[in-house]
Amino acid sequence: MSHYICKKIRNYFNKHTTMLEIAILRNEKERVLTGLTKKNVSQGILDSINEIINLDDQRKSVQSKLDEKLAESNNLAKIIGDLYKSGQTEEANHNKIKVAELKEITKELETELHSIKNMLEDKLYAVPNLPHSSVPSGKTPEDNEVFKAWDKPMPQLPENALPHWELADKYQVFDLKLGVKITGAGFPLYRGKGAKLQRALIQFFLEEAIKAGYEEIIPPLLVNESTALATGQLPDKEGQMYYCEKDDLYLIPTAEVPVTNIYRDVLMEEKDFPIKMTGYTPCFRREAGSYGAHVKGLNRVHQFDKVEIVQIAHPAHSYRILDEMLAHVSSLLDKLELPYRILRLCGGDMSFASALTFDFEVWSAAQERWLEVSSVSNFETFQSNRMKLRYKDEMGKSKLAHTLNGSALALARIMASILENHQTPEGIRIPEALRPYTGFDFLT
């Protein structure tokens, strides 16, 4: 991690609360260590929990001493004023010397406190969210649990079926070579009916989300570091984000980042729950180190379109809402007539910020492999603690909300799956649900 990023993180967290609440690390230490072990963190992260607790103890001790000295100094200042008024100049001057000594002590304590806070924050920002109890153990994608399998017949493809990148050339859906010419590898150019199909998918996903009660948002595509830090993209995904150094801004990897941050530093009322938002954006990911046949065509690109759904929920209802979001994404894939399965991610394959994640994978018929098209996650209080997103309960106490998000859906691999699964001798059959948006039944 760059020194520059470390400095930015520290500046941010000097003003905001940190990731996991220290009270959880302190009061539920065994659960924390068990959860972090399930996420396969390094031994250094596990060892840091004791260091964090010790540093927090030091912070409290130094803060107490500082408060005591400041109070003593303020009290002496009042006494000095009274002494001068009553003509007791010598005693007043003697107390002024004490005040000067106290100022030196408080400066030293403030310096010590600042140093402890910096060390504490450096330790805290490296600790990921704790996994939900239902998260299976495991280190790699092969250890993920099949939560819902596809139990219907697979599509019967015509003889000599083609992968989506060859179908794209045949029907002029998208052009990867022109993307390379204009920008570079991983930036597809859609054209003609392919562009219209892409636009139809966006409109379809947005309309379905709006029907389900989500408010449509058109957010900025560039965000500042405070926004990226608040949802957990920084520091964890620094190497995956496109950074505009001159303006100190980041291209978004997902609409989750700007949309969730609408409620940063907001104090809500219980009656406001749930907040439901959806947004279409292009997404930008560097995907450093991705090579080989598995990234061919639209399998992995640097720019892709996605419709995101985001919810801010009362903690008591967030897992019911997670189920609702899974049902929403399932309905989209059902309407697109695509074979899919749902995986519950194991601890080692989860994101830094997630407490529980379900991945949707569609069947790539020509490639004969599953492709991830959506991740639906509950972050519990991890993001809300970073962004100070709170609500007042019925007793008037301030508490952290839960945040959730999901892809509904990521278009690149959906496009690939539609081309492959719906190819016929007559062309690419458009699913019934999309035809009102495309205006055509076949890509020919």
ABEGO torsion letter per residue (X at the ends): XBAAAAAAAAAAAAABBBBBBAAAAAAAAAAAAAAAAAAGBBAAAAAAAAAAAAAAAAAAAAAAAAAAAAAAAAAAAAAAAAAAAAGBAAAAAAAAAAAAAAAAAAAAAAAAAAAAAAAAAAAAAABBBBBBAABBBEABAAABBBABBBABBBBBBBBGBBBAAAAAAAAGABBAAAAAAAAEBGBBBBBEAAAAAAAAAAAAAAAAAAAAGBBBBBBBABBBAAAAAAAGAOAAAAAABBBBAAAGBBBBABAAAAAAAAABGBBBBAAAOBBBBBBBBBBBBAGBGBBEAAABEAABBABBBBBBBBBBBBAAAAAAAAAAAAAAAAAAAAAAGBBBBBBBBBAAABBAABABBBBBBBBBAAAGBBBBABBBBBAEAAAAAAAGBBBBBAAGBBBBBBBBBBBOBBAAAAAAAAAAAABBAAEBBBBAAAAAAAGBABBX
